[in-house]
Amino acid sequence: MASMVVLTLLGITSAGAYAIGTRCFGLQTSRLQAAGWHALEWLGLTLVFLALNLGAGISLILALRWWNSAFVSMYFVNDATIGLASMFQAVAFQWWRTPPAVKPE
């Protein structure tokens, strides 16, 4: 039941964004597929950065356990901010590798 509510909400907001984008902002429907692929690239980069951040965090904790001979909990890498930070890293990297639409003069 909860998944149907989430899917319904996503459908409503997507339809609303489509209507506002085409009517208010004059966005072209022909560019929607390219935008979808761009969003999937961003999602993939987010997952790559998340894996790298989790791997680095776990490696650091294991190194601290070995070096310090004390118990350091793995729960430190179980934080939602790591996922959010990974999304910001992916956005910055995506914008960095994408050439600007208009060159500044």
MDAnalysis code that builds the backbone (N, CA, C; Angstrom):
import MDAnalysis as mda
import numpy as np

u = mda.Universe.empty(315, n_residues=105, atom_resindex=np.repeat(np.arange(105), 3), trajectory=True)
u.add_TopologyAttr("name", ["N", "CA", "C"] * 105)
u.add_TopologyAttr("resid", np.arange(1, 106))
u.add_TopologyAttr("resname", ["MET", "ALA", "SER", "MET", "VAL", "VAL", "LEU", "THR", "LEU", "LEU", "GLY", "ILE", "THR", "SER", "ALA", "GLY", "ALA", "TYR", "ALA", "ILE", "GLY", "THR", "ARG", "CYS", "PHE", "GLY", "LEU", "GLN", "THR", "SER", "ARG", "LEU", "GLN", "ALA", "ALA", "GLY", "TRP", "HIS", "ALA", "LEU", "GLU", "TRP", "LEU", "GLY", "LEU", "THR", "LEU", "VAL", "PHE", "LEU", "ALA", "LEU", "ASN", "LEU", "GLY", "ALA", "GLY", "ILE", "SER", "LEU", "ILE", "LEU", "ALA", "LEU", "ARG", "TRP", "TRP", "ASN", "SER", "ALA", "PHE", "VAL", "SER", "MET", "TYR", "PHE", "VAL", "ASN", "ASP", "ALA", "THR", "ILE", "GLY", "LEU", "ALA", "SER", "MET", "PHE", "GLN", "ALA", "VAL", "ALA", "PHE", "GLN", "TRP", "TRP", "ARG", "THR", "PRO", "PRO", "ALA", "VAL", "LYS", "PRO", "GLU"])
u.atoms.positions = np.array([
    [0.811, -1.190, 0.000],
    [0.000, 0.000, 0.000],
    [0.862, 1.265, 0.000],
    [1.932, 1.256, 0.808],
    [2.806, 2.428, 0.902],
    [3.496, 2.698, -0.426],
    [3.871, 1.627, -1.136],
    [4.539, 1.830, -2.428],
    [3.589, 2.445, -3.455],
    [2.305, 2.107, -3.373],
    [1.328, 2.707, -4.285],
    [1.151, 4.196, -3.991],
    [1.191, 4.563, -2.722],
    [1.085, 5.976, -2.349],
    [2.288, 6.748, -2.883],
    [3.477, 6.173, -2.724],
    [4.693, 6.827, -3.209],
    [4.649, 6.963, -4.728],
    [4.271, 5.901, -5.425],
    [4.185, 5.964, -6.886],
    [3.139, 6.970, -7.358],
    [2.036, 7.034, -6.656],
    [1.001, 8.012, -6.993],
    [1.505, 9.437, -6.797],
    [2.171, 9.681, -5.670],
    [2.733, 11.004, -5.414],
    [3.760, 11.386, -6.474],
    [4.631, 10.441, -6.833],
    [5.626, 10.707, -7.862],
    [4.966, 10.990, -9.208],
    [3.911, 10.265, -9.518],
    [3.184, 10.500, -10.768],
    [2.527, 11.868, -10.808],
    [1.926, 12.256, -9.698],
    [1.249, 13.560, -9.636],
    [2.259, 14.693, -9.762],
    [3.358, 14.614, -9.004],
    [4.340, 15.701, -9.074],
    [5.052, 15.738, -10.426],
    [5.270, 14.574, -11.029],
    [5.893, 14.546, -12.362],
    [4.963, 15.152, -13.407],
    [3.678, 14.822, -13.334],
    [2.714, 15.407, -14.271],
    [2.604, 16.912, -14.059],
    [2.638, 17.335, -12.812],
    [2.597, 18.769, -12.522],
    [3.836, 19.486, -13.029],
    [4.996, 18.882, -12.853],
    [6.233, 19.480, -13.353],
    [6.229, 19.541, -14.878],
    [5.695, 18.519, -15.517],
    [5.587, 18.516, -16.974],
    [4.669, 19.648, -17.450],
    [3.522, 19.788, -16.806],
    [2.578, 20.828, -17.199],
    [3.167, 22.223, -16.978],
    [3.796, 22.444, -15.845],
    [4.390, 23.750, -15.566],
    [5.562, 24.019, -16.505],
    [6.378, 22.999, -16.740],
    [7.539, 23.172, -17.622],
    [7.154, 23.519, -19.044],
    [6.123, 22.852, -19.573],
    [5.726, 23.119, -20.954],
    [4.918, 24.400, -21.090],
    [4.051, 24.687, -20.147],
    [3.172, 25.851, -20.270],
    [3.811, 27.143, -19.769],
    [4.440, 27.090, -18.595],
    [4.974, 28.324, -17.998],
    [6.390, 28.654, -18.465],
    [7.215, 27.628, -18.624],
    [8.607, 27.868, -18.969],
    [8.918, 27.625, -20.435],
    [7.963, 27.128, -21.187],
    [8.160, 26.893, -22.613],
    [9.166, 25.806, -22.934],
    [9.294, 24.825, -22.043],
    [10.235, 23.730, -22.294],
    [9.705, 22.822, -23.401],
    [10.630, 22.287, -24.192],
    [10.251, 21.434, -25.316],
    [10.128, 19.988, -24.857],
    [9.068, 19.348, -25.307],
    [8.846, 17.939, -24.946],
    [9.891, 17.038, -25.582],
    [10.460, 17.463, -26.698],
    [11.449, 16.639, -27.382],
    [12.734, 16.503, -26.565],
    [12.961, 17.376, -25.619],
    [14.167, 17.322, -24.800],
    [13.968, 16.515, -23.520],
    [12.759, 16.006, -23.294],
    [12.459, 15.284, -22.059],
    [13.236, 13.969, -21.963],
    [13.387, 13.266, -23.081],
    [14.122, 11.999, -23.052],
    [15.590, 12.233, -22.706],
    [16.193, 13.259, -23.277],
    [17.592, 13.577, -22.953],
    [17.732, 13.951, -21.482],
    [16.745, 14.666, -20.951],
    [16.771, 15.028, -19.534],
    [16.675, 13.776, -18.655],
    [15.866, 12.812, -19.074],
    [15.761, 11.555, -18.337],
    [17.078, 10.794, -18.303],
    [17.766, 10.752, -19.447],
    [19.066, 10.084, -19.487],
    [20.081, 10.822, -18.623],
    [20.006, 12.145, -18.632],
    [20.900, 12.953, -17.797],
    [20.640, 12.664, -16.314],
    [19.369, 12.515, -15.946],
    [19.022, 12.193, -14.557],
    [19.542, 10.802, -14.169],
    [19.495, 9.853, -15.102],
    [20.032, 8.519, -14.817],
    [21.552, 8.550, -14.659],
    [22.221, 9.386, -15.450],
    [23.666, 9.557, -15.274],
    [23.965, 10.090, -13.878],
    [23.170, 11.072, -13.450],
    [23.357, 11.658, -12.133],
    [23.119, 10.610, -11.042],
    [22.092, 9.783, -11.215],
    [21.818, 8.734, -10.237],
    [22.970, 7.734, -10.177],
    [23.490, 7.370, -11.334],
    [24.634, 6.455, -11.367],
    [25.850, 7.040, -10.669],
    [26.124, 8.318, -10.929],
    [27.248, 8.980, -10.256],
    [27.021, 9.051, -8.748],
    [25.779, 9.253, -8.346],
    [25.469, 9.277, -6.918],
    [25.801, 7.930, -6.283],
    [25.441, 6.851, -6.953],
    [25.729, 5.517, -6.419],
    [27.228, 5.241, -6.386],
    [27.963, 5.731, -7.392],
    [29.418, 5.563, -7.399],
    [30.034, 6.311, -6.219],
    [29.645, 7.575, -6.029],
    [30.186, 8.338, -4.903],
    [29.763, 7.735, -3.571],
    [28.545, 7.211, -3.481],
    [28.105, 6.572, -2.242],
    [28.974, 5.351, -1.935],
    [29.232, 4.535, -2.943],
    [30.078, 3.352, -2.739],
    [31.490, 3.762, -2.326],
    [32.033, 4.803, -2.973],
    [33.372, 5.271, -2.610],
    [33.411, 5.831, -1.191],
    [32.398, 6.604, -0.825],
    [32.351, 7.168, 0.530],
    [32.208, 6.081, 1.590],
    [31.340, 5.112, 1.332],
    [31.178, 4.011, 2.293],
    [32.443, 3.168, 2.376],
    [33.062, 2.895, 1.233],
    [34.308, 2.128, 1.227],
    [35.424, 2.840, 1.973],
    [35.536, 4.153, 1.749],
    [36.561, 4.928, 2.452],
    [36.267, 4.972, 3.951],
    [35.003, 5.129, 4.312],
    [34.640, 5.165, 5.733],
    [34.918, 3.850, 6.432],
    [34.549, 2.747, 5.788],
    [34.793, 1.431, 6.378],
    [36.287, 1.161, 6.470],
    [37.034, 1.539, 5.444],
    [38.494, 1.354, 5.473],
    [39.122, 2.167, 6.593],
    [38.666, 3.385, 6.779],
    [39.188, 4.221, 7.850],
    [38.886, 3.625, 9.221],
    [37.676, 3.117, 9.398],
    [37.306, 2.509, 10.682],
    [38.144, 1.261, 10.944],
    [38.336, 0.433, 9.905],
    [39.163, -0.764, 10.089],
    [40.607, -0.399, 10.389],
    [41.112, 0.663, 9.748],
    [42.478, 1.108, 10.038],
    [42.578, 1.629, 11.470],
    [41.570, 2.362, 11.930],
    [41.576, 2.844, 13.313],
    [41.509, 1.690, 14.303],
    [40.727, 0.666, 13.979],
    [40.655, -0.509, 14.866],
    [42.015, -1.197, 14.962],
    [42.696, -1.299, 13.826],
    [43.995, -1.980, 13.816],
    [45.050, -1.145, 14.524],
    [45.075, 0.161, 14.235],
    [46.109, 1.040, 14.767],
    [45.910, 1.321, 16.249],
    [44.669, 1.513, 16.648],
    [44.366, 1.927, 18.002],
    [44.083, 0.743, 18.928],
    [43.886, -0.422, 18.373],
    [43.515, -1.621, 19.132],
    [42.275, -1.393, 19.992],
    [41.416, -0.500, 19.539],
    [40.175, -0.221, 20.254],
    [39.011, -0.435, 19.292],
    [37.868, -0.682, 19.868],
    [36.688, -0.904, 19.037],
    [36.119, 0.427, 18.555],
    [35.988, 0.553, 17.244],
    [35.327, 1.695, 16.630],
    [34.144, 1.134, 15.850],
    [32.982, 1.637, 16.111],
    [31.754, 1.080, 15.533],
    [31.624, 1.401, 14.051],
    [31.117, 0.447, 13.296],
    [30.825, 0.653, 11.877],
    [29.569, 1.512, 11.688],
    [28.830, 1.721, 12.751],
    [27.611, 2.518, 12.652],
    [27.881, 3.980, 12.320],
    [29.137, 4.398, 12.409],
    [29.465, 5.771, 12.041],
    [29.222, 6.019, 10.553],
    [29.335, 4.983, 9.724],
    [29.084, 5.167, 8.285],
    [27.606, 4.966, 7.942],
    [26.796, 4.616, 8.943],
    [25.358, 4.438, 8.736],
    [24.647, 5.757, 9.052],
    [24.842, 6.740, 8.165],
    [24.293, 8.072, 8.392],
    [23.717, 8.591, 7.080],
    [22.552, 9.200, 7.157],
    [21.893, 9.697, 5.942],
    [22.666, 10.826, 5.288],
    [23.474, 11.537, 6.049],
    [24.225, 12.642, 5.452],
    [25.261, 12.149, 4.451],
    [25.706, 10.911, 4.577],
    [26.640, 10.366, 3.592],
    [25.936, 10.240, 2.243],
    [24.687, 9.818, 2.242],
    [23.923, 9.742, 0.995],
    [23.680, 11.114, 0.393],
    [23.321, 12.079, 1.234],
    [23.105, 13.444, 0.753],
    [24.400, 14.049, 0.220],
    [25.497, 13.846, 0.927],
    [26.779, 14.361, 0.469],
    [27.182, 13.708, -0.857],
    [26.877, 12.433, -1.015],
    [27.175, 11.739, -2.272],
    [26.381, 12.342, -3.423],
    [25.130, 12.730, -3.155],
    [24.329, 13.390, -4.199],
    [24.936, 14.732, -4.581],
    [25.375, 15.503, -3.608],
    [26.002, 16.795, -3.905],
    [27.309, 16.602, -4.679],
    [28.079, 15.584, -4.317],
    [29.304, 15.298, -5.056],
    [28.985, 14.935, -6.503],
    [27.949, 14.136, -6.709],
    [27.564, 13.733, -8.059],
    [27.109, 14.925, -8.885],
    [26.320, 15.819, -8.287],
    [25.862, 17.011, -9.001],
    [27.046, 17.882, -9.395],
    [27.954, 18.118, -8.464],
    [29.117, 18.951, -8.762],
    [29.978, 18.320, -9.848],
    [30.182, 17.015, -9.769],
    [30.998, 16.338, -10.774],
    [30.324, 16.360, -12.141],
    [29.006, 16.166, -12.159],
    [28.253, 16.190, -13.417],
    [28.327, 17.576, -14.053],
    [28.158, 18.622, -13.265],
    [28.238, 19.982, -13.800],
    [29.662, 20.309, -14.242],
    [30.636, 19.770, -13.538],
    [32.030, 20.024, -13.877],
    [32.380, 19.414, -15.230],
    [31.889, 18.210, -15.493],
    [32.246, 17.530, -16.734],
    [31.375, 17.913, -17.915],
    [30.254, 18.605, -17.671],
    [29.379, 19.052, -18.736],
    [29.776, 20.468, -19.144],
    [30.051, 20.675, -20.438],
    [30.445, 22.030, -20.858],
    [29.284, 22.996, -20.688],
    [29.604, 24.257, -20.401],
    [28.526, 25.256, -20.230],
    [27.787, 25.491, -21.543],
    [26.502, 25.797, -21.422],
    [25.690, 26.036, -22.616],
    [26.091, 27.336, -23.297],
    [26.430, 28.331, -22.507],
    [26.828, 29.626, -23.032],
    [28.189, 29.975, -22.466],
    [29.114, 30.315, -23.353],
    [30.439, 30.680, -22.882],
    [30.437, 32.122, -22.399],
    [30.994, 32.369, -21.218],
    [31.047, 33.750, -20.735],
    [32.010, 34.575, -21.573],
    [31.694, 35.834, -21.746],
    [32.548, 36.703, -22.555],
    [33.423, 37.559, -21.718],
])
